[in-house]
Amino acid sequence: MSGSQAKTRWIASLSSFVVHLLLLLLLAVWTVVGLGKVRKLSVESGMSDDHGEQVETVEISQSSDADASPASSGADTLSTTTLVAEMPELLDPLSGQTTGQLETLADAIRFAGQTLTSGPTGFVGLSTESRTVENRRAAAARHGGTAASEAAVEAALAYLARHQRNNGSWSMGFDVCGEECTDGCIDLDKKDIAATGLALLCFLGAGHTMHQGEYSDNVSRGVYYLVQNMKFRKDGTQGYWLTEQAAAQMYENGIATLALCESLQMTGDTSLKGPCQAAINYIVAAQHKDGGWGYHPSTPGDLSIVGWQMMALKSASAAGIKVIHETLHLADNFLKREASGPFLYTYRRGKPTASMTAIGNLIRIFRGITLTDGGLMRANDYIAKQGPSRVDSYYNYYATQFMFQMGGERWKNWNLVMRELLVQTQVQQGHMAGSWYTDGELPYPNAGRIYITTMNCLTLEVYYRYLPVYESSTDEFKF
């Protein structure tokens, strides 16, 4: 063999070695990173094929190792531009029994140990940016929503839109559709202000405002109704919604104020600044000397009612409305007095309840207490052991928000049960499609289909209605 031939064979052998080495390296990367098999997932916007349309088909890289942890399977880099279609260890919402082991398509791991940055009076930076059309789907995917849960939200909004009165309001009493609406709701206290506020919060929570979204007209008419029905003090500095027949005046007033302030917060519409400031001024004036708010203005505090006032104050601050610091400090003192031990909370200084514990600890989070606080962590364990309720939508609403803010494995387990319970119990057909109702088991005698539907809809909007406190990077909610 000549020298030139030997040299040629040597080069060929070296080239073959390099090619094979590269192939082995690629195979190793394929195995370790878990590129696996790429498959297509159809994502639907709306309800079913009869009510919505398929709007997007995306490709998701899925690990071939079903048992790999999120950290080892590259879950942190998975796309969140689509809704979560499957979740692991799906639990039956009523019995709590495992119904199947499903594959994870998006990572819902939450870090619950970051120290929060607070403003001068304790509110942390939050944002409603995740409600926008561009961000809502990604936020739902990142935090545990599914195509089915989003379809349930859309169905609920469609139901609420069908039951809006001509004057822009909603009613707990179902006087819109006559005999088509059932469940004895005609006999309920109508509570128009509360019903209108709750319905508006549902639309706002899904990104629909007076100026954008499919339901912009519904929102505009609802906001107009609230503004037109405000009553003012003689000097015009305080505005409120109080009806003589209302048994829980400050409930309605707090809910309406929150809806109006969120409308301003999301749109910046200057026409709402005056009414929002007047409504906040009234909440400040109606605070009892014990730091709380009761059923009626200036009456001893009730933690359940305090929750709505504090959320209204929080949203108002985000919208640039002046909130007096002393009001917040007094509320902090009230919260301390309502505590039973380091993490339980009571209703009117009675026995601790799960609902009050959820409300009290959620307020503490929004007031800047770090998620590693011992009381919050014990409350997290307590609420997790209680689990979601099949009938108490008020408890579920606040407890879901609290568990969402705490994050971690307990949130994932809670979310699986809560989400599937609501998806499975929503009415699917007929005039009542999109609503919820628990006949004969209501914990509140004056709660009807509109009330339960709005509370359940808001619960399913938890993934994007407010960002988790540790994800916030804005000063929007700082005082």
N, C-alpha and C positions, 0 to 999 in steps of 0.2 A: 504494500500500500504506500502511495506517495505521501510526502509531507502535506501537500495541499488537500488530498482526500481525507487524511486524518484530522486536519484542521476543520474541514467542513463537517465531518461527523461529530466532532467535539462541540461545535457551535449548535448543531441540530439537537444534540443531547441536552445542552444547557438550556436551549429554548424550550424544549419539552418539559424539562424540570421546572422552569419558571412558570409555564402555563399551568401545570398540574398543581404547583404550590398555590397559585392564585385561586384556582378552583377550590382547593381545600379550605383556603381562608374564607372564601365566599360562603362555602357550605357551613363553616363554623359560625360565621356571622348570622346566617339564616337560622341556625339552630338556637343560638344563644339569645338573639334579640327577639325571636319568635315572629318572624314575618308571616309564616304560615300561609294560609290560603286566603286570598282576597275575595270577598263576596259582596254582592250588592244588597243594599237595604233600602226599601222604599219608605219614604217618610210622608205622612199625610198631614195636610193642614185642613182643619175642619173636623167633621164627625166621620160619617161613613161615606161610602161611594155615592150614597143618595143625597148627601148634604154638603160634601166638600169635594176636593179634587186632589189628586196626587201632584205635588208641586216640585219634588226633588228626588233624585236618585243619586246616592253617594256611594263611594267605595270605602270600606273600613278594613284595615289590616287586622286580622285576628290571629292571635297566638294559637299554634297547634297544640300547645301544652295546656290542657284545660285546668290543670291543678296549679299552674304557676301563679305566684303572688303578683299583685300589680307592679311591685317594684322590679321583679325579675322578668316580667313580660312586656315591659315597655309601656305600661298603661298610662304613665304620665304624659306620653307623647301621642296618645290616641286622639283622633279628631273629635272635637266637640261641636261640630257644625251640624250634627244630626241628633235627633232625640234618642235617648236610651231605649232600645227595643226589648232587651232582656236583662234581668237582674238575677244575682245568685241567691240560692236558698229562699225561694219564694214561699211565704207563709200564708196559710189560710187565714183570712182576716178575722174570722169568727172563732175558730177553735185554736188558732195559734200553731196548728200542726203543719209540718213541712209537706208541701205538695209537689215539690220537684226541684231538682238542681239545674239551674240555667247558667249559661255562659255570660260573663261580664263583657259588655261592649264598650263601656266608658267608665273611667275611674271616678268613684264617688268618695275616695279617701279624703278626710278632712283633718287639718291640723288644728288642734284645740289648745295650743300652748303659747300662742303669741301674745305678748303684752300689748294692750291697746293704748293708743294715744288719745288723751281726752282734752277737751277744751277747758276753759276756766271753771265751768260749773259741771263738767262731767260727761256731757253728751259726746259720743264718739262719732267719727266721720262715717257716714253711710251715704248711699246713693240709690236713686231709682233708675240709673242708666241701664240696668239689666232688663228693664221693661220694654225697651225699644224693639221694633220689629227685627232689627239686625242682631240684637243681643239676646232676645228672649229664648230662642230655641237653643242657643249654646248654653245659656244658664240652666235651662231645664235639664239638658243632657248632663251637664257637669255635676248637678246637685241631686239627681235621682228622679227626674221626671221621665215620662215615657210618652210615646205617641198616643197611647190610650188615655193617659191623664190629661194631655193637652187637648185631645178631642173632647174630653169631658168638660173642660173649661169652655171650649167653644160652644158646646151644646148648652151649657148653663147661661152663657151670655145671650145666645139666641132666644132662650126661654125668657130671660129677663126683658129683652128688647120687645118681645111679643106682649108682655104684660105691663108695659109703661102706659100710663094714662095720657090723654091728649094734652093735659096741662104740663106734662113733663115729669110728674111725680110717679112714685110707686106706692103701693099700699099693702100692708100686711093682710088686709081684709078681702082681697080678690074681688073687687067690684068692677073689674075690667071686662071679663069674658062671661059673666053670668053663670049659667048652669054648666058651661064647659069646665069650669074650675070647681073642684070638689074638696073633700076632706074637712068640710065644716068651716073653712076659712072665712066665709061670709060673716060669721058671728064674732070674729076676732076684733080686738081693738085695732083700728087701722094703722095707727102710728105712722102716718105718712112721712114725717120728717126722717125718722129712723130708717124706714124702708127705702126712701130715696137716697139717703146717705150711703147705706150698705150696698145698694145696687150700683151707685156711682163708683164706689171703691172697687167693686169687681171689674168694671170696665177700665178704670184707671190702672188697676193692678196688672191688666193684660196689655197695657200700652195704648189704650184708646183714650183720646183726649177730645177737647172741644174742636181741635184743629186738625186732627189726623186720626186715621183708623176707620175701619168699616162702620163703627158705631159712633162716629163723631157727632151726628145729629142727635142721637139719644143722650149722649153726654152733655151736649150744649143745652138741650131742653131741661135736663135734670138740674144742671148747675143754675140755669136761669130761674127755675122754680125755687131753689133754695134761696137765692139772692132776693127774689121778689117777695118771699115770705119771711124775711128777717124783720124783727122788730127792733127799734132803736130807742135808747135813752134820749131824753130831750136834747142833750148836747151832742148827740150823734157819735159819741166816742165808744159806745158799747152796743153790740148787736147780738141778738140771740133768737133762738127758736123755742119758745115755751108755750105750750097749750095748757089751758086750765084743767082739761080732762086727763092729761097725761099723768100716769102714775109714776113714771120714771123720767122726769123732765131732763135731768142732766145726762142721762143715757143718750137721749135723742140729740141734745145739744152738742155733746162731745162728738158723736158720730157725724153729724152734719158739718161741724167745724173741721174735722179731719178730712172729710171729702172735699170741702171747699179749698182747704190749704194744699191738699195734694194736687188739685186742679191747677192752682197757682204755681206750685212747685214744678210741675211737669211742663207747663206752657209759658210761664213768665208773663201771662196776660195781665197787663197793668190794671184792667178794669176790675180785677178781683182783689187788688191790694187793700183797698179801703174796707170792703166787707170782711176780709180775712183778719185784718188788724182789729176791727170792731169785735169780731167773734172771739178772738184771743183775749182782748181786754175784758170781755165779759167772763170768760173762764177764770181769769186772774181774780176778778172781783167776786166771783161766786165761790172761791175756795174758803173752806171752813178754817177756823183758827187752829184746828188740829193738823192742818196741812193736807187734808184730803178733800174729796168732793162726795156729796151724798146724792140721794135721789132728787132732791130739790136744792136750789141755790142756798149756799151758806149753811147747810145742815151737816152734821157729823159725817166723817168720811166713810166710804165703802170702797174697798180695794177694787172690786169689780168695775165700779164707775171710774175710779182713779185711772185705771188702765187706758180708757178711751181719752180722757183729758190729757194724759201724758203723751200719748201718741199724736194727738192734735198739736200739742205744744212742740213736739219734736219736728213734725212736718212743717209747722209754721216757721220755725227757726231756719229750716232748710230753704224755705221760700223767701227768706229775707225779712220776715215779720219780726218785730221787736217782741221779745219775751222777757219779762222781768225775772232776774236771777233769783230774787227772794222767793218767788213762787216755787221754783224748783227745789230750793233748799228746804222749804217747808214740806214739800212732798217727800223729800228724802227722809225727813224726820218722821213723817206719817208712816212711811214704809218700815222704818225701824220698829215703830211701836206695834205694827201689825204682825211682826215676825214672831214665830213660836220656835225658839231655838235658832240654830244657825242657818236653816234653809227652808223651813216650813212657814206658810202664811195662812192667816185665818180670814174668815168672813165676819166682819163686825166683832172682832175679838172673841169669837166663839172657837169651835174646834177647827184645827187645820184641815184644809181640803186640797184636793189635787188641783182644782181649777185655780184657787187663789195662790197656791204655790207656784204654778206655772206663770201666772200674771206677775206676781211679785218678783220672781227671779228674771223674767224677761225684762222688766223695767230696770232691774239692776244692771243687766247687760247693756241696755241702751244708755244707762247713766255712767258707763265707763268702767265697771268692775271687770277685771281680767278673767278670762275663761278658766284660768288655773286656780281661781279662788276656791277655797275648800267648801264654802256653802253652795256655790254654783255646782260644783262637782257632785256633792251629795244630793242636791236637788235633781241633777241629771240622772243619777242612779234611781232615785225615788220615782220620777215620772216614767222612766223606762220600765220599771217593774209594774207600774199601774197599767201601762199600755193604753192604746186608743180606746175610746168608748164607741159602742154601736149606736148610741142614741144621743149623747150629749155633744152637740156640734160646737157649743161655746167652749167647753173644755178642750176639745180637739183643736180648735182654732188657735188658742193661746199655747197649748202644750206643743203643737207642731212647730210654731214659731220658735219656742224656747229650744226644743230639741235640734232644730235646724241651725240655730245660732251656735249651739254647743258642738255640733258636728261629731265626727268619729264613728265608731262602730255602732254605738247606741242609736245615733241618728239614722244610720242605714237600715237597721232593723226596724226602728219605729216607722220609717218612711215606707218600707215594703208593706207593712200591715195597713197603715193609714191610707196609702195610695190605692191599694187594691180594694180596700173596703169601700172607698168612695166611688171608684170606677165601677165596681160590681153592683152597687145599690142604686145607681142613678137610673131614672126612668128612661127607657130607650125608645118608646113608641108613643104615638098619640099626642093629644093636646098638651100633656104634661111632660113630654120628652125634654130632657135636659135638667129636670128638677129632682129634688130629693124630698122625701117625707117618711117619717117613722110613725105610722099610725098606731095609736094606743100606748106608745112608750115614751112620749115626750116628757123630758124632765121639767119643761117650762110650759105651763098651761096656756099661755098666750102666744106661744111660738107656732108658726104655721109654715106653709111650703115656701113662701118668699124668704122668710127669715132663715130657714134651714138651708135653702139653696144658696143664698148669698154667703153664709158662713162656710159652707162646704166648698164653694167656688174659691173663696179667699184662701182656704186651706190648701187647695191644689195649686194656687199661684205662689206658694211659699218659695219656690225655687228661684224666682226672679223678682218678687215684689219688693223685697229689700235685700241688698247684698249682705252676706255674712260679715260681721264686724271686722274680722281679721283680714278680709280681702279688700276693705275700703282703703283707698289712697287719697281721698278728697277731704277737704275741710267743710264739706257741705252741711254736716250736722253738728258742727262744733259751735259753741257759744263763746 
